Amino acid sequence: MLSLLALAPLYLALTPLAALCATLTPRDATYCAKGSPCFPSAADLAAFNTSISGRLYSARPISSVCYAKDPSFNPVACGELQANNGNDQWRSDHFGAFEQTQWEDCNSQDQCGNDAASFAAGQCGQGRIPDYFVDARSPADIQAWARFVYQHNLRPTIKNTGHDYKGRSAGDSGFGLWTHNIKGATHDTAFVPKGCKEKYDAITLLAGTQWRQGYEFAESVGRTLVGGDNPQVGAVGGWLLGGGHSFLSTAHGLGVDRVVSIDLVKPTGELETITACSNPELFRSLRGGGGGTFGVVASATYQTLPRMPIHALIAPSLSLGVGNRKNNAVLAALARITPDLNANGIGGVCFISSNASFTLLAMPSDVGDMAKLKRLTKPYADSLVSLGLLHGGNLLNGNAGAALYQTYSSFYDFFSTTFGTFNEQVGAPIQISSRLIPTKYFKSNPQGAADAVQASLDHIASSMNAGVQILMGPPGPLAGGFKGVTSVNPVWYESAWHVIPSATWAPNAPASVQQATTQAVWESGNMLRAFAPDGGAYQNEVSPYETGYKQSLWGSEANYQRLVKAKRQVDPKGLWEVWNGVGSSGIDSGRYSRCYKQNAPRGYSP
Ligand SMILES: Cc1cc2nc3c(=O)[nH]c(=O)nc-3n(C[C@H](O)[C@H](O)[C@H](O)COP(=O)(O)OP(=O)(O)OC[C@H]3O[C@@H](n4cnc5c(N)ncnc54)[C@H](O)[C@@H]3O)c2cc1C
């Protein structure tokens, strides 16, 4: 029921178009917004809709069905939304929903809250939800959308799953593309990338495939894919284009290190297979240049690994409150073993909040056996035991008070039993910041690294759901091998920890609370930056207000400018861009000032 409403047919939007023309103006000289004279006429839209088999829709924010005065009001659909608000898959199944709800909103004057108080207040603004979108079902649909956008100078927005932490898959006055329903996977035991000689055992995934489906497919053909920690994140969209971090990255690299071929619909609409041999510069740009910038990935092909057992350490623990030394001791113990974890390809995650921590480390069996994992992690596990911190009722039925070591028959077995079962927090506003911390700091000053993370956690502790996530970086056995080959910040290949402070606010919190939370989380990221000034940040998991973002996300002005040059080749009009992406026009431009300025932290400098 709700999906029918969310995908309201085109005619619903055409009725008010004439009325809107008088009041709306284009938001940016570089693109044409609904309501401006240059926007396609109703006849143009109708003809385009026919040409793509009726797949053009008008869009409204997902919560609009709960607003009694909204044309899309529907109590049944509203009930469905409320029942599924925190369900990651459900949100990604709906174009008008984003995982972090602030990206459905624009600013405090233009939003559509998902709480009872907002429903009662009665106004559902369009926020950052594009006015129209194409529900693409094939590369040909993507091409038609791209050509229409380019012909009419529209603002392109691409939504795959809507997980983006910077709102890059949303966009006010956008003309959206939704890739979610183009799903599929194929396996080739002897894949030869176009123009190349090497052969790979490879899996090709279509644009809308999510990691759960990618993992299920890999398992079914007896292979392993290096993919995201979250089953709902898209397998070949923003995750790949921004870097692509995995539990297996420490041993086997990032998504950008594993990809061998990309079918790309360029901004001008041509479909081209891009590989390291056929178009090396564009391929490099796609390996880290970021989503929504160089075109649309219609499919991508990853080299695979054999299906293999995964050895894991699972250590949920309790701690005693903000600033306590036990919490710090957990961090310090982890920091001390980090160089060994890294050098030996052991990946994983540690969540830490003011009252609990949870660690999950994973070692693929091609880099070591269980005895090795136990030996390398023993000092950490012993610290947790001696601190009396291991959870009484151990997760996954381990022995109470002991770290659980477990071998899983495959990555799929590991993932679907552990991390893949967690429903990460979505359906709420979430603010993050982050820092990549190079391995050298863990060798020279592990206590300092622990203190920096502890300080960043303490700084946000009074915010709602405050916590810090530590992901093990990719140096590992592949260290340096892909430096410069991909376009991600090269510091990725030297960084042992990717640290992410985060906090939320209540959906109906006043603007002052939103701003205060954003400010605190942003400052906590700056505290990590102060500890590791020569680190960097991961463009997919970073504050939307990252200071000096070109340097932070790409490592140097030279790397950034090289990407700008490559982008010009595929997008001569400069129509395609995303917030703080390559070629982004900045906070004062018409494209971003309305929605990004209000919550910008004091002291923010792009
Ligand atoms: C709960 C959660 C868990 C996460 N876990 C991980 C993780 O384990 N590892 C990790 O590295 N990151 C992780 N992330 C971050 C994730 O990489 C980013 O959110 C990423 O942007 C998601 O890409 P998407 O395509 O799924 O999402 P979207 O929000 O739909 O898209 C993100 C960006 O990519 C662009 N884009 C999407 N599809 C295409 C396409 N086909 N062609 C071109 N551009 C496209 C969009 O325009 C947008 O700019 C996580 C995020 C969340 C919210």
The ligand as an SDF file (V2000), in Angstrom:
LIG
                    3D

 53 58  0  0  0  0  0  0  0  0999 V2000
   24.1940    1.3890    8.6590 C   0  0  0  0  0  0  0  0  0  0  0  0
   25.3570    1.6820    7.7480 C   0  0  0  0  0  0  0  0  0  0  0  0
   26.3790    0.7570    7.6200 C   0  0  0  0  0  0  0  0  0  0  0  0
   27.4660    1.0070    6.7870 C   0  0  0  0  0  0  0  0  0  0  0  0
   28.4570    0.0760    6.6780 N   0  0  0  0  0  0  0  0  0  0  0  0
   29.5150    0.3260    5.8760 C   0  0  0  0  0  0  0  0  0  0  0  0
   30.5660   -0.6160    5.7330 C   0  0  0  0  0  0  0  0  0  0  0  0
   30.5460   -1.6840    6.3040 O   0  0  0  0  0  0  0  0  0  0  0  0
   31.6140   -0.3040    4.9470 N   0  0  0  0  0  0  0  0  0  0  0  0
   31.6860    0.8710    4.2790 C   0  0  0  0  0  0  0  0  0  0  0  0
   32.6580    1.0890    3.5650 O   0  0  0  0  0  0  0  0  0  0  0  0
   30.7100    1.7780    4.3810 N   0  0  0  0  0  0  0  0  0  0  0  0
   29.6300    1.5340    5.1500 C   0  0  0  0  0  0  0  0  0  0  0  0
   28.6460    2.4600    5.2610 N   0  0  0  0  0  0  0  0  0  0  0  0
   28.7750    3.7080    4.5110 C   0  0  0  0  0  0  0  0  0  0  0  0
   28.4050    3.4790    3.0540 C   0  0  0  0  0  0  0  0  0  0  0  0
   29.5500    3.0880    2.3380 O   0  0  0  0  0  0  0  0  0  0  0  0
   27.8650    4.7810    2.4680 C   0  0  0  0  0  0  0  0  0  0  0  0
   26.6880    5.1230    3.1410 O   0  0  0  0  0  0  0  0  0  0  0  0
   27.6270    4.6700    0.9840 C   0  0  0  0  0  0  0  0  0  0  0  0
   27.4350    5.9680    0.4820 O   0  0  0  0  0  0  0  0  0  0  0  0
   26.4330    3.7980    0.6700 C   0  0  0  0  0  0  0  0  0  0  0  0
   26.2760    3.6430   -0.7050 O   0  0  0  0  0  0  0  0  0  0  0  0
   24.8490    3.2290   -1.2890 P   0  0  0  0  0  0  0  0  0  0  0  0
   24.9820    3.2120   -2.7550 O   0  0  0  0  0  0  0  0  0  0  0  0
   24.3800    2.0200   -0.6080 O   0  0  0  0  0  0  0  0  0  0  0  0
   23.9250    4.4220   -0.7640 O   0  0  0  0  0  0  0  0  0  0  0  0
   23.2420    5.7070   -1.3820 P   0  0  0  0  0  0  0  0  0  0  0  0
   22.9940    6.6020   -0.2280 O   0  0  0  0  0  0  0  0  0  0  0  0
   22.0710    5.3420   -2.1830 O   0  0  0  0  0  0  0  0  0  0  0  0
   24.3240    6.3540   -2.3420 O   0  0  0  0  0  0  0  0  0  0  0  0
   25.4970    6.9440   -1.8200 C   0  0  0  0  0  0  0  0  0  0  0  0
   26.2060    7.7910   -2.8690 C   0  0  0  0  0  0  0  0  0  0  0  0
   26.5540    6.9930   -3.9840 O   0  0  0  0  0  0  0  0  0  0  0  0
   25.8990    7.4560   -5.1620 C   0  0  0  0  0  0  0  0  0  0  0  0
   25.4870    6.2750   -5.9140 N   0  0  0  0  0  0  0  0  0  0  0  0
   24.6740    5.2860   -5.5090 C   0  0  0  0  0  0  0  0  0  0  0  0
   24.5700    4.3640   -6.4740 N   0  0  0  0  0  0  0  0  0  0  0  0
   25.3390    4.7830   -7.5030 C   0  0  0  0  0  0  0  0  0  0  0  0
   25.6550    4.2550   -8.7760 C   0  0  0  0  0  0  0  0  0  0  0  0
   25.1420    3.1040   -9.2020 N   0  0  0  0  0  0  0  0  0  0  0  0
   26.4970    4.9480   -9.5720 N   0  0  0  0  0  0  0  0  0  0  0  0
   27.0270    6.1280   -9.1620 C   0  0  0  0  0  0  0  0  0  0  0  0
   26.7640    6.6780   -7.9700 N   0  0  0  0  0  0  0  0  0  0  0  0
   25.9360    5.9960   -7.1420 C   0  0  0  0  0  0  0  0  0  0  0  0
   24.7580    8.3220   -4.6730 C   0  0  0  0  0  0  0  0  0  0  0  0
   24.4140    9.2960   -5.5930 O   0  0  0  0  0  0  0  0  0  0  0  0
   25.3700    8.9330   -3.4360 C   0  0  0  0  0  0  0  0  0  0  0  0
   26.2040    9.9870   -3.8140 O   0  0  0  0  0  0  0  0  0  0  0  0
   27.5390    2.2270    6.0760 C   0  0  0  0  0  0  0  0  0  0  0  0
   26.5080    3.1600    6.2030 C   0  0  0  0  0  0  0  0  0  0  0  0
   25.4320    2.8930    7.0340 C   0  0  0  0  0  0  0  0  0  0  0  0
   24.3350    3.9110    7.1760 C   0  0  0  0  0  0  0  0  0  0  0  0
  1  2  1  0
  2  3  1  0
  2 52  2  0
  3  4  2  0
  4  5  1  0
  4 50  1  0
  5  6  2  0
  6  7  1  0
  6 13  1  0
  7  8  2  0
  7  9  1  0
  9 10  1  0
 10 11  2  0
 10 12  1  0
 12 13  2  0
 13 14  1  0
 14 15  1  0
 14 50  1  0
 15 16  1  0
 16 17  1  0
 16 18  1  0
 18 19  1  0
 18 20  1  0
 20 21  1  0
 20 22  1  0
 22 23  1  0
 23 24  1  0
 24 25  2  0
 24 26  1  0
 24 27  1  0
 27 28  1  0
 28 29  2  0
 28 30  1  0
 28 31  1  0
 31 32  1  0
 32 33  1  0
 33 34  1  0
 33 48  1  0
 34 35  1  0
 35 36  1  0
 35 46  1  0
 36 37  1  0
 36 45  1  0
 37 38  2  0
 38 39  1  0
 39 40  1  0
 39 45  2  0
 40 41  1  0
 40 42  2  0
 42 43  1  0
 43 44  2  0
 44 45  1  0
 46 47  1  0
 46 48  1  0
 48 49  1  0
 50 51  2  0
 51 52  1  0
 52 53  1  0
M  END
$$$$
